[in-house]
Amino acid sequence: MSPPLQSIPSNDTLPSAVDVVVIGGGMAGSAAAYALAGKGLSVALLEKGQVGGEQTSRNWGWCRQQHRDLRELPLAQKSLAMWGGLAAELGSDTGFRRTGLLYVTTRPADLAMWETWTSRARGHQMHSRVLTAAEARAMTPGSTVAWIGGVHSPTDGRAEPAVAGPAIAEGARRRGASIHQQCAARGLDIEAGRVRGVMTEKGRIRSQAVLVAGGAWTSLFCRHHGIRLPQAGVISTSFFTEAAPQVVEGGLSMPEVTIRRRLDGGYTVGLTGRGRLELSPQGLLYARQFWPTFRKRRRDLSLSIGRSFLSGPEGLPRWRLDGVSPFERIRTLDPPADPSLIRKGLARLAASYPALSGLKVASGWGGLIDSTPDGIPVISPVDPLPGLYLSTGYTGHGFGIGPAAGQLAADLIVGDPPIVDPHPYRYRRMIDGTDLGAPGML
Ligand SMILES: Cc1cc2nc3c(=O)[nH]c(=O)nc-3n(C[C@H](O)[C@H](O)[C@H](O)COP(=O)(O)OP(=O)(O)OC[C@H]3O[C@@H](n4cnc5c(N)ncnc54)[C@H](O)[C@@H]3O)c2cc1C
């Protein structure tokens, strides 16, 4: 099953030349197209399947600053400010509501980690508050669990993934961008050592700059041109329920399970710390870079040999720009949900909230989360190849920071003062290993 998704139309004709081609119609690509078009540039947004069809519609809808890696916090703060005005700017609801987010726990280690993060984040003007046991229980009426504490971030919120990505892409179109779905970019058009455009399955588009925002497919795309980008995918299961009693207005994280109230009155439910890693040729290629994270998360990951070994974004296929590319063979990555995790999620909810027993599952799905070794994205020019830019590697938290990430990519392409310091997100750290610290709190 796939998650619900608002579909939007494509433009009829592919332009022969634009200022910027954006590859990938997820949050990263759509938000960048929106910001670029807002700066008056001509933009073509290419999507091999449907805008929002991969991670962007499969996410939980948390828009959070809370527990961000501190290197990513400035981007999260700018985004939260932007989410507030986005619906009015776009003329369409993204589902964003500044409801606050709440985390509660029965595990002393969680509480210790949250206290550390909250005190460090205070220097970044974050006003979240660690909760005592009594406060945590008062904020979770109806729960029968004896929470030992929690943390509350009142300025965070939630949005609807099924509509937000497509709404931002439509916003880009209203600003003059064109949108081309079922139109894979097969590779770059390179002349005299710089990017001159993109070869798509429907023809060539000339451009001054190309932004690759291909989610889990970005490393494969780059490898075709001899560009290294360590990237690894973890498959996660989520589901949503039919309308159910309201126990929380925004998002609530409990040990092993999270819920986010939806506009339709149901909950999107996520299983935390449960992922499936498929062994793949790309995984082996970048095993050394990912080893520290893998060791840390080993207990939460199940390993398998699956489809990724031969096909999918982590294979090592070769293709010609005038032939069918791997991007056309899988229009939408749609990994199956794990039914045992759905059962487990329902049981955890019922055990925490009697009012949530017997919930009906409306849909369940898998999503492949693309990660970088240090857990923060690459939003950057790719210096070995002038004209090429990346916005990728969001490591499971790129929806909430999408608006400012799109703005940053656009600033870098145009050469405007960047919305935040771009240094932490530079591509070069991926190849020379500078500052590649371990992932911070996710
Ligand atoms: C289960 C799950 C829960 C999550 N929860 C949250 C959350 O609560 N909050 C949060 O902030 N983030 C969350 N995330 C992460 C968030 O969804 C992603 O970080 C974000 O959507 C990434 O956006 P993207 O545009 O980089 O990638 P994607 O949405 O994957 O988009 C990339 C697009 O590029 C297209 N593409 C690839 N190659 C080509 C090509 N050659 N030509 C044309 N098109 C191409 C793909 O088809 C795809 O549509 C979650 C992710 C998952 C899977």
The ligand as a Tripos MOL2 file, in Angstrom:
@<TRIPOS>MOLECULE
LIG
   53    58     1     0     0
SMALL
NO_CHARGES

@<TRIPOS>ATOM
      1 C1          8.9120    6.8190    7.3270 C.3       1 LIG1
      2 C2          9.5110    8.1940    7.2680 C.ar      1 LIG1
      3 C3          9.2070    9.1310    8.2650 C.ar      1 LIG1
      4 C4          9.7540   10.4060    8.2270 C.ar      1 LIG1
      5 N1          9.3310   11.3490    9.1260 N.ar      1 LIG1
      6 C5          9.7490   12.6230    9.0160 C.ar      1 LIG1
      7 C6          9.2120   13.6420    9.8510 C.ar      1 LIG1
      8 O1          8.3200   13.4030   10.6620 O.2       1 LIG1
      9 N2          9.7240   14.9030    9.7340 N.ar      1 LIG1
     10 C7         10.6960   15.2030    8.8210 C.ar      1 LIG1
     11 O2         11.1460   16.3540    8.8000 O.2       1 LIG1
     12 N3         11.1600   14.2700    7.9650 N.ar      1 LIG1
     13 C8         10.7090   12.9980    8.0290 C.ar      1 LIG1
     14 N4         11.1530   12.0460    7.1550 N.ar      1 LIG1
     15 C9         12.1590   12.4150    6.1780 C.3       1 LIG1
     16 C10        11.6160   13.1850    5.0020 C.3       1 LIG1
     17 O3         10.4730   12.5370    4.4820 O.3       1 LIG1
     18 C11        12.7030   13.2690    3.9360 C.3       1 LIG1
     19 O4         13.9250   13.6970    4.5130 O.3       1 LIG1
     20 C12        12.3310   14.2420    2.8410 C.3       1 LIG1
     21 O5         11.0440   13.9700    2.3470 O.3       1 LIG1
     22 C13        13.3650   14.1200    1.7430 C.3       1 LIG1
     23 O6         12.9360   14.8380    0.6320 O.3       1 LIG1
     24 P1         13.7320   14.6800   -0.7140 P.3       1 LIG1
     25 O7         13.1020   15.6090   -1.6730 O.co2     1 LIG1
     26 O8         15.1930   14.7900   -0.4470 O.co2     1 LIG1
     27 O9         13.5090   13.1450   -1.1630 O.3       1 LIG1
     28 P2         12.2480   12.4200   -1.7930 P.3       1 LIG1
     29 O10        10.9750   12.8480   -1.2090 O.co2     1 LIG1
     30 O11        12.5590   10.9610   -1.7560 O.co2     1 LIG1
     31 O12        12.2360   12.9550   -3.2820 O.3       1 LIG1
     32 C14        13.2130   12.6350   -4.2350 C.3       1 LIG1
     33 C15        12.4970   12.5570   -5.5800 C.3       1 LIG1
     34 O13        13.4460   12.5190   -6.6340 O.3       1 LIG1
     35 C16        12.9130   11.7270   -7.6660 C.3       1 LIG1
     36 N5         14.0340   11.3310   -8.5130 N.ar      1 LIG1
     37 C17        15.1290   10.6120   -8.1460 C.ar      1 LIG1
     38 N6         15.9700   10.4740   -9.1920 N.ar      1 LIG1
     39 C18        15.3960   11.1050  -10.2410 C.ar      1 LIG1
     40 C19        15.7900   11.2940  -11.5960 C.ar      1 LIG1
     41 N7         16.9280   10.8060  -12.0760 N.pl3     1 LIG1
     42 N8         14.9690   12.0010  -12.4040 N.ar      1 LIG1
     43 C20        13.7990   12.5170  -11.9170 C.ar      1 LIG1
     44 N9         13.3730   12.3410  -10.6490 N.ar      1 LIG1
     45 C21        14.1690   11.6580   -9.8240 C.ar      1 LIG1
     46 C22        12.2430   10.5970   -6.9060 C.3       1 LIG1
     47 O14        11.2790    9.9270   -7.7020 O.3       1 LIG1
     48 C23        11.6510   11.2960   -5.7030 C.3       1 LIG1
     49 O15        10.3000   11.6630   -5.8890 O.3       1 LIG1
     50 C24        10.6430   10.7500    7.1720 C.ar      1 LIG1
     51 C25        10.9420    9.8240    6.1700 C.ar      1 LIG1
     52 C26        10.3680    8.5640    6.1900 C.ar      1 LIG1
     53 C27        10.6520    7.6120    5.0540 C.3       1 LIG1
@<TRIPOS>BOND
     1     1     2 1
     2     2     3 ar
     3     2    52 ar
     4     3     4 ar
     5     4     5 ar
     6     4    50 ar
     7     5     6 ar
     8     6     7 ar
     9     6    13 1
    10     7     8 2
    11     7     9 ar
    12     9    10 ar
    13    10    11 2
    14    10    12 ar
    15    12    13 ar
    16    13    14 ar
    17    14    15 1
    18    14    50 ar
    19    15    16 1
    20    16    17 1
    21    16    18 1
    22    18    19 1
    23    18    20 1
    24    20    21 1
    25    20    22 1
    26    22    23 1
    27    23    24 1
    28    24    25 2
    29    24    26 1
    30    24    27 1
    31    27    28 1
    32    28    29 2
    33    28    30 1
    34    28    31 1
    35    31    32 1
    36    32    33 1
    37    33    34 1
    38    33    48 1
    39    34    35 1
    40    35    36 1
    41    35    46 1
    42    36    37 ar
    43    36    45 ar
    44    37    38 ar
    45    38    39 ar
    46    39    40 ar
    47    39    45 ar
    48    40    41 1
    49    40    42 ar
    50    42    43 ar
    51    43    44 ar
    52    44    45 ar
    53    46    47 1
    54    46    48 1
    55    48    49 1
    56    50    51 ar
    57    51    52 ar
    58    52    53 1
@<TRIPOS>SUBSTRUCTURE
     1 LIG1         1 GROUP 0 **** ****
